[in-house]
Amino acid sequence: MAIYTNEEIISFLEAFLSYGLVVSPWLAGVREETRFDVSIYRILDTAAIDISSKLWTDEVKVEVYGALPIPDRLARTAVYEVGASTSVSMAHDLTGTNDVTEKIAHLALTQINEYIEKFGFGSLVIVYGFITSYENHHAIAYYGRIPERDFVRGTLHRPWVDYSLSDELLFSIYLGNYKVIVIDQVRYVELTAHGYETLKNYEHVLKQSGYLDKKVKQLQISNFNVLDKYDEYSQKIWPNSTLLRSSFLNWAHISPGMRVLELGCADGIFAFEGGLAERIGKKGLLVGIDPSAAMIARAERKLSSHLMDWVHFYKARAEDLPFLDELFDAVIGIGVWHFLQFPKALQEVYRALKPGGVFASFHPTNSSFTHIPFFREWFEPLLRQANMRNQEKPLDYLPVYEQAQQEMEQNGFVNISSDRREIINHFVSSDMVIDHLILGVGWFQEELSLLPWKAREEMINELRHRGTIVCEQYPDSERILHAQIQFIKGNRPL
Ligand SMILES: C[S@@+](CC[C@H](N)C(=O)[O-])C[C@H]1O[C@@H](n2cnc3c(N)ncnc32)[C@H](O)[C@@H]1O
């Protein structure tokens, strides 16, 4: 039945991502209540009508669907959904908020048009169809079965659609992926055995293309954007973090007059509260970068009250540093290692360092807390979810100690050394922990991001509720975890 091979779809998806395009607003962390202004809706819908009426020709239909039935609204909703989702994603990226302006909506449409020009309209429709179909299959598999009424309204997995998904249901039944069963006079949608196979293939393709990773990271960053009490919560949840930061400064030999780049600077917590800017002093240079626009705005607000003209902040990511070669004596990062894409980030760090310059990172390494009673009780639903995916260690996105060393070596660094430390995680109160550790810093990020929309919202609420009970049952002094921290450094050769 497949008209395109997996390889072809992977290459469309890769291109789609490289143009900054996304499908499904929840990729950008939109809350259920977020809707567009009428003016934005008009811009996107008019473009959707315009593009689809011109480009959804018989020839393209045959190219994409051959002789298969085609939902009438497909091409128009493909453009609208990609436009809407990309607008939200861009708003996050550019401003750190969900507020889509007319300018942003036009920017998203420009990206869509450029993509279509290069790869054809058919490929946009394919990508849209593939991702939304994955979301449908994935949600049915997660719940086991979904009442038909909820499925066609997208209640559980695509609540932002304002059209019926009944054509998607019929299409998938036609392809042999779904069946409708009746239990106690209620109609439910289930996956067939073939549907489960199709889902496996969807997951494989989406993983290979980098789509699933991007979804996890983007959702995580958009949650981090709204964490406006990062400093306050950091100090409460990690009571020894200030000490660790100053010990790291000494360990990495950061000294006055150096030119330093800080990766993942967030709201400037290390620069200001951690003493980094002061240590470097006015004869040096400190540049902090972070992809979170909201965090950079907070760092700049702090800077305006500090009068330190040797400090600068930019919105950028480590994988694509907007700096000349060989500019810095040191590149450092705290708690950022596990957000980076390797080897790209290390190649960029290497390039930006002067010969002989040092790269130093302080980050948590892979630990398991599942044997600790209060933690187990609190996070049991997420741990169960992780087990269902055969993930023995739900924090396994964190690097393993030796792996980080190898990574540095493979990218040409020399004189590599590491040191072990411990960070105290104090589970102070339920809401603070959920906002800071789970939504903010990204513990369990993969488990959460891969849940269907509604299940994710419900999971977060359940964790808040369980946390309140756990905080009542266990005394403050017992709600503490010691997590392993790695200090690592290495030089660019002279
Ligand atoms: C756990 S926070 C650590 C913040 C801060 N360095 C501290 O000491 O508390 C991780 C930071 O890395 C940033 N980040 C995520 N992906 C990044 C990337 N690709 N390049 C640089 N920073 C990134 C996040 O936006 C966030 O501010």
The ligand as a Gaussian input file, in Angstrom:
#p B3LYP/6-31G(d) Opt

LIG

0 1
 C       19.357000      22.974000      33.285000
 S       19.475000      24.497000      32.499000
 C       20.975000      25.086000      33.227000
 C       20.992000      26.547000      33.343000
 C       22.208000      27.194000      33.948000
 N       23.418000      26.921000      33.158000
 C       22.474000      26.859000      35.385000
 O       23.630000      26.853000      35.752000
 O       21.547000      26.635000      36.162000
 C       19.991000      24.093000      30.850000
 C       20.079000      25.279000      29.917000
 O       20.589000      24.854000      28.660000
 C       19.892000      25.545000      27.644000
 N       20.023000      24.812000      26.380000
 C       19.216000      23.862000      25.879000
 N       19.642000      23.464000      24.680000
 C       20.779000      24.165000      24.413000
 C       21.669000      24.206000      23.291000
 N       21.476000      23.429000      22.250000
 N       22.717000      25.074000      23.337000
 C       22.913000      25.862000      24.423000
 N       22.077000      25.858000      25.498000
 C       21.022000      25.025000      25.499000
 C       18.476000      25.615000      28.188000
 O       17.678000      26.589000      27.520000
 C       18.754000      25.948000      29.641000
 O       18.856000      27.316000      29.852000

